[in-house]
Amino acid sequence: MLNPSPGTVTPRQGADATSQAASAAREPRRNRRPQLAAAWFAALVSMSAYCLAMAVQGTYPFGPRSRAVNDLGNQFVPFHARLRDLMHGDANGDLFFNWASGYGTPFLADFFTYLMNPFSWLVGVFPRDSVEFPVFLVTLLSVGLAAGLMTVFLGRIHAGSPWLRALLSIGFGLSAWMITDGFSDPMWMWGLVAFPVLGIAYDWCLHRRRWVLGALLVTVCWAGNFYTAAMATIGMGLVLLVRVLLDERPAAERVRVLARAASMTLIGVLLAAPVLTVSLKASKLSQPAPEALYKGPPPLTEYLAHLFPGGLIGRAPHISVGMLALLLVATYPFIGRVPLKERLMWLGLTVAMGASLVWQPTILLWHGLAMPNGSPYRAAIALTAVLVCVAWLALARRPRPAELLRGTAVVLVLVACVSTTRYMTRGPWLLAAGGLVFLALLLALHRHQHDRRVRRGLTVALAGAVFLSATCAVLTTTRLRDSMNWWQPKRTYDSRSLTAYKQLKATDAWPASRTDPGPHSFANNDPMLLAGQGGEYYSSYLPATTADALQRLGAGWYIQGRHTLSFNDPAGRAIMGVSSYLERQRGGVGFVQRSAAAPPVVTLRPPGTPLDGTSGDASVFARQERVLGAKLYEVPAFVRAGAMTQGGADTALVPGRGWPLKADRPRGAGATFTATCTAGTEAYLYAPWLDGRVRAFGKTVKATGKYTMTSNPLFRLGTVPADGRITVKIHSTRAQFIPERSVGCLDRAALDRTVRHLRDTGPERVEAAGHSISATFAPGTKGTAIVSVPATPGWRCSVDGGRPHAPRTLGGLMAVELGDGASRLSCSFRTPGLRLGLAASGAAAALLLVVAVGHTLRTRTPRSSSRSQRS
């Protein structure tokens, strides 16, 4: 039988659960004050330890080294900059649509997934050039809140000193998962908060209390970040299952507890349904991610080594919660005052959860049935929560010296087993040795457990040891991480980026035309970081239609199209209505603002223009011409010099595949190609999957293509000389093919004439709102209106107020036929999945309201009856 505690259910046979809940509610306030004080203590100590480690390391905001590493710099600082712009009314677009990135892309799924941590909204109270500071606060405050709430939750699974609970909760807030996986993803930090919150909600189910409030807490967790909330729901659901199995109520009562928890979870999740339906629909419509393959579990010794704090190696679950917790977890099996059944259940849960993190079927279950790109062990956060729970169940029983020494022996055996692993660098060794300090303090606490003054002093000393150990764990792990090239910071806000921001704002002409942030020199989402309206966009929700349209028109991409780039050729910029853009200065220092002749964002094509699906394009050059509606390029024969004399058939053109290239030696001759164009035209090379070096007209361009991960944009080779001869030498790093028609020669005069024509025949006015765009033409205008926005699902367009319908496409851009003549085009974006989510959320809210009202009426009637009897 479990020891009684304020939050643990051990009722007498036939006791009334409602009366128990009422008794618990009458707990004196003076007993609650220490609980609250301990929670604040855990929050402040964990945040202080993290700040001290950052200050010693010299990391922002305490030093010059930026925190903007990996996706924190590439995605989340730019996304928070956009959130700040939205809050201040400075953004192009709204929550539903983002006009800045990808030449126009849906945004609500990004908002739900990346910006729903409530602390993210602090960005609105800071200047735009200080966005990195509130992003830091998201991490810091999430750590503090998680530690404080975990202090409360541990008191629900067993009674005991709130101050000792707080010390273990610090280990949860600053776990190895937080230091390595969570810190660079602000939205995941809400997962730290979700674990104790859901634990508290499920504890209410054990007591048949606060079902409505519990459902609302589930909603808060799932809305804040559904990805980690799903992990927290599984993890805390398993904890609840163990607690129910250990409870002594009749089986029917325990089943009702589980049913209550299940229904509470279901309603809570349904209340957050828009987050799920919008995100899942956007994921389905997104560019497919590179296939993630699980390479198998790490060696057992390396896995076990991660129980020790302060290290960082390869691919293994990051599960350390500090040496104090590890010592107590090792001691737990030997504590005689803990019933054997309880020990077996909790230890079994710990082992099973640990195994589930490295077995592929359960890895998929933890991560929503999809193998993550990146670490496959993100669900390790769940094991850290369970380890802290087991550590508290041990500490709450005040283990005796013999029991602690047995636990220490287990830790020493563990050290011996992992001593030869790569993980055990200087930091883990020092912190493991520091475990002896915790052992000595725990032994002293047991010896002086009846001397209040000495016990207080020892608790203070234990708190100091926890603070120093946590600080050192954060510091040593951070130093190891910062020494790796992969974790080098991105440039987000500095003098260069702020100068670029001012340049872009000074020339902003949206929606008449676009101002492109240019050469992708800062984060992977420069349009959100710097403002403007460019093609660069990096997100898990990048629409497949956007990636395909831009790549087929000559723009580059990375990560198999999950990171698109802006056009860097004149025709591509004209297609998208780019009137100014940033260009890197020679030498790579600084940027210069360039102007470009550009048509408006909405243009007109004559009746009969061949739309997508009605004709094929022989090359990217033909595709650009069809979109712009004019002849712009010469596409000469691209001939390999000596194709049949230098290697025979393996150098000859392969129909349908192109020219084969061999892997070139470091000083090899490479492959030479020739073509002939009109003198004065500009030669461009399109070889999207080429990996190597291209030399033409005295300069060398590096190509980094890799099918299908990295697609090169159009490369400018140079101006065709007077003799019209183009010689291209390609040094290939591997065996591959390049297109048969790789070179196109652009007639700039023809492009200028086309742009002038599109301006002259274009609309009188173009207007763009948050998620809509409209154009006003002269009355009776005929033809096809082209909106230079990728035709992502969700767009509906109407002509002269007619019935809205999905637009057709030209080069992947929106195309709307004006019929017999019209004067106004209106297009509006409707987020796929939003209506379904709102309907589900509304139904859940109605049910929740019915339950709340019914509960109020039921509780009011007995009170009225009792008052009548007293009177």
N, C-alpha and C positions, 0 to 999 in steps of 0.2 A: 504493500500500500504506500502511495506517495505521501511524503510529509506534508501536512497542511501548510498553506501559504495564502496570501491575499489573492493570488490569481490562479491557484491550482484547485481542481475539482476533486474532492474525496468525500462525497456526501454519504450520510447514513442511508441504509436501505429504506426506500420510501420517502426520503426527505423531499420537501417541496423546493424545486429549483428557483421558483420565483421569490420565495422568502429568503433564500440564500443571496440572491442578487440584491434584494433590498437591504440585507444586512451589510453586504459589501459596500453598498452605496453610502451607508452611515459611518464609514470609517472616519475617525477623527481627523480633522484637517492637520493637526500638529504632526500626525504620522505621515502625511503626504508631503510636508515641506522638505524633509530630508530626501525623499525620492526626487522631487523637482530640483533640489540643489545639486544632487549627485548627477542628474542628467545634464544640467548646465555645466557642471565640472567636467564631465566627459567631453562635452562639445568644445569647451574652451581649451582643454589640454590637448586634444587631438588637433585642433586648428593651430594652436601655438607650436606644437611639435613640427607640423608640416611647414609653417612659416619659418621656423628656425632653420630647418634643413635647407629650404630654398635660399635663405639669406647666406648661410655658410657656403653653399654652392655658387652663389652669385647669380641666381636665376631671377628673372622678372617676377614680381615688381621690386625685388630687393637687390638686384644687380643687373649687369648689362646683358647677360645671356637670355635670349628670347625663349619663352615656353612654347612657341608656335611650331612644334615639331609634328611631322607626319600629318594626319588628317586634322589635327588641331589648327595648324596653319593653313593647310590646303582647303579645308572646308569650313570649319566651325567659327574661326574668327571672321571670315567673309560673310557667313550666314548671319552671325550676330550683328555685323555691320549693317546688313540689309534689314534685320529686325529693328535696329535702332532708327534707320531711315523710315521704315514703315510707321513707327511710333511717332515720329516727328513730321510725317507727311512729306518726306523728301524722296521717297522711292518712286521709281517708274514701275507702277503696278500696284497690286494689293496682295492680300493673303492668298488669293486664288490664282494669280498669274504674275509672272516675273518677266517684265519686258527687258531687263538688263542682260540676262544670261541666255546663251544658246540662241540668240536672235529671237527670243520669246519662248518661254517654257512654263508649264504648270508649276505652281509653287506650294499648294496646300499640303501635299504629302511631305515635302521638305520641312515645312513648318511643324507639322505634327510629329515628325520623326526626330528632328534635330533641335527644335527650339521650344519644346513644351516643358522642359524643366522650369518650374516657376522662378527659380533664381536667374534664369536667362533674361527675364524681363527687366532685371536691374539695368540692363544696357541702356535703357531709355533715359536714365538720369545722369549719364556721363557724356562728355563731348565725344564726337565721332573719332577724333584722333587718339582717344584713350579706350577704345573698345576692348583692347586686350585685358584691361584691368577688371571690368565686370565679368569677362570670361574666366579670369582667374578666380573671382569671387564665386562663380558657379561651383567650381571644384571645392573651394575652401568651405563654403557654407553647407554644401551637401555632405562633406565629411563631418562637420560639426553636428548637423541635424541627425545624421545616421547614427553617430556615436551616442547622442543624447537619447534617441528613441530606442536604441538597442539596450540602453541601461534600464529603461522602463520595461521593455519586453522581457528581459531576463528575470525581472521580479515576478513576472506572470508564470514562469515555468517552475520557479522555486523561490521561497522566501530567503532572505539573507541581507547582509549589509549592502545598502545601495552604493556605498563608496567602493566596495570591492567589485560590485557589478560594473561600476563606471570604469575601473581600470581595465577590465576585460573588453569593454565596449570600445575603448580607445584602440585596442588591437584590431577590432573589426573595422573601424573607420579608416585606419591606416594599414589595411591589409596589403599583402603583396599584389593582390588583384587591383586594388585602387592605384598603387604606385606605378604599375606597369601597363595595365589594360585600361583602367577607367579614367585616369587623369587627362588623357588626350581626347576623350569623347565626353564633352560636358553633359550630353543627354543621358549617357549611361550612368553618370553619377547619381541620377535619381533612383537607379536600381539599388544603390546602397541604402537609400531611405525606404524603398519599397519593402525590403525584407522585414525590418522590425514593424513597420506599419501593418503589413498583412499578418504578421505574427500576433499583433495586438487584436486585430479584427477577428482572427480565428479563435483567439482566447475568449473573446466575447461569445462566440458560438458555443464553447464549452460550458459557459455559464447561462446560456439562453438569454443573452442581453444584447441590446443595441444592434439588432439586425439591420435596421435602416442606416444607422451611422456606419456600420461595417461595410455595407454595400457602397456607400459614398467614399469610404477610404479605398476600397478596391478601384473605384473609378479614378480617384486621384492618382493612384499608382499606375494604372494602365494608360491614362491620358498623359502622364508625365513622360513616360517612355515605355511603350508596349513591349518592346524587345526584352528589356531586363525585367519588366513586370511579369512576363510569362515565366521567366526563370524563377522569380521570387514566388510566384503562385505555386509552381511545382515544388520548390524547396520548402516553403512554409506549409504547403499541403501535406508533405511527407512528415514534417514535424508534428502537425496536428494529428496525423494518423497514429504516430507513435504515442502521443499523449492520450489519445482515445483508447488505444489498446492497453495502456497501463492503467486506465481508469477502472474503478470497481463497480460502476453502475451496471444495471442489466443490459444485455446486448441490444435490446430494442431502443433503450435510451441512447446508447452510443451510436447506433445507426441514425437516430434522429439528429444527433449532433453533426454527423457527417453530411446528412441531407441539408441541414440548415446552412452549413458552410458552403456546400455546393450551390445552393440556390442564391445565397448572398453573393458568391463569386460571379455566378451567371448574370445576375441583375447588374452588378457593378461593371462587368465587362460590357454588357449591352448599353449601359449609359455612356460608355466611351466608344460606342460603335463607329461613329464617323471617323475616328482616328484609325480604326482597323480597316473599314471598307475602303476609305480613300487610299490608304497606304498600300493595301493589298492589290487594289486595282491598278494603282500607279506602278507597283512592282511588276505586275503582269504585263503592262504596256511598255516597260522599260527595256533598254538595250540589255541583252543577256550578259551576265557577268562571265568572266573566264571560269572554266570548269575548275571547281575546287576538289582536289583529291585528298583523302585522308591517308597519310603515309604510315599509319600504324602508331601504336602507343609508344611513349618514350621508354627507355630502360627503367626498370623499377627503381633502381638506386637513384637515378636522376629525378624521378617523380618524388620519391621520399625526401630527397635533399631539399625540395622546395617547401618542406615544412619549416625549414630554418629561414629566418629573415635575412635580408641584406644582399641576396645574390640575384643574378640575372643571366640566364642562358637560354638558348634555343626554344624549342617548342615543347613545353610541358605546362600543366596547369599551375598557376601562381596561387598558392593556397596558404601561405604563411600568415598567421595572425599574431606573431610575437612569441618570444620564449616563455613568458609567463603562461600563456594559454597552452603551449605545447607541453610544458611540464605537467600541467594539471590534467590535460587529456591523457597523457601517459600514466598518470596516477589513478585516474578514474576506475579502471578495472579492478584495482586492489582495495578500494574503500569498502570495508565490510558493512558500514551502516547503510549502504545503498543496496536495496533488494537486487538479487541476482537477475530477476526478470528485467528490471529497469536497465541494469548495466548491459545486458545482452541486446536489448532493443535499441538503445542509443548507439552503442558501438556498432551494432549491425547496420544501422542507418548510415553511420559515418563511413564504414567500409564500402557499403553498397553505393553510396553517392560518389565516393572516390573512384570506384571502378567504372561507374557510369560516365565519368568525364573522359575516359579513354577508350570506350567501346563504341564503334561507329554507329550502331543502331540507336543507342541512347544519346550519343552526341547529336544526332539528327533530331531526336525528341526534344532535347534541351533547346535547340536552336530553330524550332519551328519547321522541322523536316527539311531543312536546307543546310548543306555544309557551308559554313561561313568562309568567305574570302578573307584571308588573314588567319588569325589564331583560331584553331578549332576548340579552344578551351576557355571561351569567354564565360561559360557557365560556372567556372571555378568560384565565382562569388557566392554561389549557393553553399558550397562546402565550407567556405570561410565562416558563414553564419552558423552552420551546424557545429563546427569546431568550437566556436565561442560558447554555444549553448552547452556542449559537453563539458567544457572547461568550467563554466559556472556551476553546473550540477556537481562537479567535484569540489570546487572551492566552497560552495554553500554548506557542504557537510563537514567543513573544517578537517581536512585529512590529517591523520596522525603522523608522527615522524616516520614510523616504519613504512607507512603507505607512501609517503612522499619519497622516501629513499628507494622504494621499489620502482616508482615512476621515474626517478632520476636514473636508475640503472637501465630502464628501457630507453631513455633518451641517449645515454652513453652508447648503448648497443647500436642505436640508430646512427649516431655520429660515426661509429666505426664502420658501418656499412656504406655510408655515403662519402667517406673521407677522401676517396680517390676520384670522385666525380669532378667534372669541370665547374660545377656550381660552387663548390666549397673554396671560394677565394678568401682574401683576407677579411672582408666584411662579415660573411657568415661565420667564420671561425671565431672572430672576436665577440660577435653577438651570442654565439652558442656558449662561449665561455662565460659570458655575462649571465647565463641561466643559473650559474652557481649563486649569484647574488640573490636571485628570486628564491632559490631553495633555502638559503640562510634566513631570509626575511620570513618566509612561510613557516619555517621551523620555530623561529622566535615568536611569531604570532601565536602559534599553538602553545608554546611554553607559557606565554604571558596572557593567555586569553581571558583571565579573570582580573587582570590589572588594567583598569580602563585607561589610565594615563599612559602607560607603556604601550598599550595596544594602539592608541591614537598616534603615538610617535612612530611606531613601526608601520602603520598604514600610510603616514606621510612619507616615510622613507620608501615604501613600496611604490607609492605614486611617483616619487622622483625617479626611481629606477625605470618605471614604465615610460615616463616622459623621455628620459635619455635614450632608452632602448628604441623607442619608436622613432625618435629623431635620427638616430644613427642608421636605422633600417631604411628610412626614406632617403637619407643622404647617400649611403653606399650604393643603393640600387640606382639612384638618379645618376651618380657619377659613372657607373658602368654603362647605363643607357646613353648618356651624353657622349661617351667615347666612341660610339658606333656611328658610322657614316649615315646609316639609314635614319638616324634620329637627329640629324643636323637641322637647325631651325630654318623655317622659311622666312623670307623678308615680308613682313606684313605692314607695320606702321613704322616708317622711319622718314628721313628727310626726302629720300627719292620718291617714295610712294605718296607722301603728302603733296609733293610738287606735282606729281602726275595727276593726283586727284583734282588739284586746282586747275590744271590745264584742261582736263576733261570737262569740268563744270563750266569753265569759261566759254567753251565752244559747243555746249550742249544745245542741240536743235530738235530734240525729240518732241513730237512725233513726226515732224516734217522729214527728218532724216536721222541717221544714227551717228553717234560719236563712239568709235570703237577703242577700248583701252589698249589694244595693240599687242605687243610682242610677248605676252605671257611670262613676265619676268618676276612676278611676285608670288602669289598663291595660285592654286589651280582654279580659282574663282575670282579672277581679277575684276570682272564687271561688277560683282557685288562689293568687293573690297574698295575699288577705286571709283565706282559710279560709271556712267556711260552705258552703251548698249552693244555688247560684243557677242562673239560666237563661243567664247570659252565658257565651259560649264562642266562641273565635276560633281556627280551625285549618283547615288544608287537608283534614283528615279529618273535619270535622263531618258526621255522617250526614245524608243527605237526608231520612230519616224524621223525625229530630229537628227539622230546620229547618221542614219542612212542618207537623208537629204543632203546634209552638209558634206559628208564624205564623197558622195557621188558628184557633187558640184565642185570638188577640188580642195576642200578644207581638210586639215589633218585631224587625227584623233589619237588618244592613248587608251590603255586599259580596255581594249576590244570595243572602243566606242563609248565607254562610260565617262570619258573625259574628252569633250570636243574642243576644237580650237577655232579661232577666228580665221577668216580668209586673209591671205597675204598677197593676193594678186588683184590687179585693177578690175578685171571683169567680175570676179567674185564679190568684191566690195560694191561694185555697181549693182549687182543683183540684189544685195541686201540694203541698198540705200545708205551706204556709209559715206558721209561727207567729210569726216575728219577722223584721224587715228593717230596713235602714238607709234613712233618708230625709234628703235634703239640707235643711238649715235655711234659713229665709227669708234672703235676702241672699246665699246661696251660700257662706257660711262655716261649715264644720263640718257634722256629721251628728248626727242624733238616732235613737235606737233605738226602733222602733215594734213593738208587739205586735199580733197578729191572731188572731182565732178561726179555728182550722184543724183539719180532720179529720186523722187519721193518714195516713201515706204509702200505706198499704194500706187500702182501704175495700171495702164490700160494696154491690152493687146487687141489687134483687130479680130473681127469674127473669123472663125475657122482656124484659129491658132491650135496647133496639135498639142493636146494636153497629154499627161502621162497615161500610158496604156494604149495610145493610138499610134505611136511610132517608136522605133528603136533609135538609140544613139550609138554611133560608132566609137565615140571616145568622149572623155570629159569635156573636150573642147566643143564638140557638137552639142553636148548637153547644155553648156553655158550659152551657146548661141541660140538654142531653142528657147531657153528661158528669157533671154533678153530680146529675142525676136529679130535678130540681125546677123549678117555674116561678119565675123570678127577675126577669124583665125585662118591662116594657112596651116594645113596639117600635112607636112611633106612625108615622103617615104623615109623611114628611119632605117638606114642600111648599115649592116655590120661590115667593117673593113676586113676583107680576106676571110669571109665566113667559111668558105669551103677549102681554104688552103691552110688555115690555122686550126687544126684539130678535127676537121672533117665534119661529119653529120652532127656531132654533139655541140657544134656552135651554130648550126643552121636554125632558121626560124621554125618554130613549132606552131602550126595552126591552132588557134584557140587558146594558146598559152603565152606565146610571145617569144622573145629572145632568151635563150638559156645563158646563164652566167656560171662560171666555175668559181670556187673559192680561190681568191687571189693570194699569192705569196706576199709577205710584207713588202718586198721590193719588186713585185711582179709588174709586167707590162700592162695588165688590165685589158679591158675590151674597148675597142675604138669604134664609134658609130659616126656616121655622117648624114647630113641632111642639107637641103637647099631651100632657102626662103627669100622673100623680097628684102632687099637692103633697107635698113632703117626700122624694120619691125622688131618686136621684142620676143625673144625665144624663151619658152617655158618648157620645163620637163615635168611630166607626170608619171611617176613610178611609185605608186603608193606603198608597195611592200618592199622596196629596195633597201638593203642594208649594206652600206659601203660609202664610197666617196665618188663624187661626180666633178670632173674638171672640164671647164669650157670657157673660152674667151679670157684665159689667163687667171681665172679664179676657181677655187675649190669649194664645193658645197658638201656638207656631211649629211648623209641620209641614214635614218635610224629605223626604217620600216621593219616590221615583222608580222607576217600574216598569222592571225588577224588582230594581233594585239596593238600594233602601232602602225598607223597609216600616215605616210608623208603627205604634206600639202603640195600644191604646185610650186616648183622651184623656178625662180627667174635665173636664166643662164646669162643673159646679156643682150645687147643690141646687135642685130645681124649686120655684119660688115658689108662693104660695097660689093664684094664678089658674091655675096649671098650664101657663102659656105659656112656650115655649122659643123664643128668637130667636137664630139663629146667622148671623153674617156671615162670609163667606169671601172673602179676598183671594187670588187665585190668581196665581202667578208665570208660569204658562204655560197653554196650552190642555190640558185634561185632563178626566177624569170622576171623580165620586165616587159611591159606591153609593146605590142608591135608598133602602135602609133603613140610613141612616148613624147614627141616634141610637137608643140604648136607655136606658131608665130603670130603674135597679137598685133593688129593694126590699131594703134592708139587713136589715129584720126577717125577711124570707123567707130571705135568705142565712144569717142566724144560726140560724134553725130548721133549715135544711138541714145546716149544719155540726154542730149538736147531734145530729141524727138519724144522721149518718154516724159520729160518735163513738160513739153508743150502740150502733149495730149493727156497728161495726167489730171487728177482731180483738182478742183479749185481749192479744196481745203481737206486736210487730214486731221482727225481728232482721235485721241486715245484716252480712255479712262482706265480704271483699275484693271479690269479684265475684259475690255471691249475696245474695238477700233472701228472707226467709220470714215467714210470718204464722201465728199459732195462733188458730183460731176455736173457739167453743163446739161440742162434738160435734153432728154432724148439720146443720150450717149449710148452707143452700141459697142459690143465687143465683150471681152473677158477682162474683169478686174483681177489683178494679181496683187495679193497682199504678201509682202516679203517676210513671212512668218512661217516656220514649219507647220504643216497641217497636222498637228497632234490631235488625237481623238478628244472630243469635247467641244470643238468649235462648231458653232451654228451661225449661218449668215443669211441675211434677208436682203431683198432688193426692193426699194421704195416701200418699206413696211410690210412686205409680203410674208408668207409663211417661212420661218427659219428652216434651213436644211444644211446638212454637212457639205462643206465645199469640196470641189474636185481639186486636183493638184497639177501643178506645172513645176517639174523639177523638185517635187516634194513640198513646194510652197502652196499656200491657199490660192485657189483659182475659182472665181465666181462669175458665171456668165450673166450678162446684164439683159439678155433677151432682146425684145424689140426696141428697147430704149429705156433708159432709167436715169435718175439724177442722184440717187443716194444708195450707198452700200453700207450695211451695218453688220458687224460680226461680234459675237459675244461668246465667251468661254464658260462652259459649265463643267465643273470638276467631276469626272467620272467616279461613281461610287458614293458621292456625297448624299444624294437623296435617299438611297437605301440605308445609309448609316443614320441619317436623321430620323428616318421612320422607325428603325430599331431602337434608337435612343429615346424617341418619344414614347413608344410603347412601354419601355422599361421604366421611364419616369412616371408614367401613369400608374403602373403596377406598384411602384415604390410609394407613390402618394396614397394609394388605396390602403396599403399595409400600414403606413404611418398613421393615417386617420383612424383605421380600425383599431390599432394599438392604443391610440389616445382615448378612444371611446371606451375600450375595455377597461383601461386603468382608471378612467374617471368614474365609471359606474360603481366599482367597489368602494372608492373613496366616498362617493355620495351616500352609499348605503351605510358605511361606518359612521359618518357624521350624523345621519338620521338616527342611528341606534344610540349614539352618545347623547343626542338631544332628548 
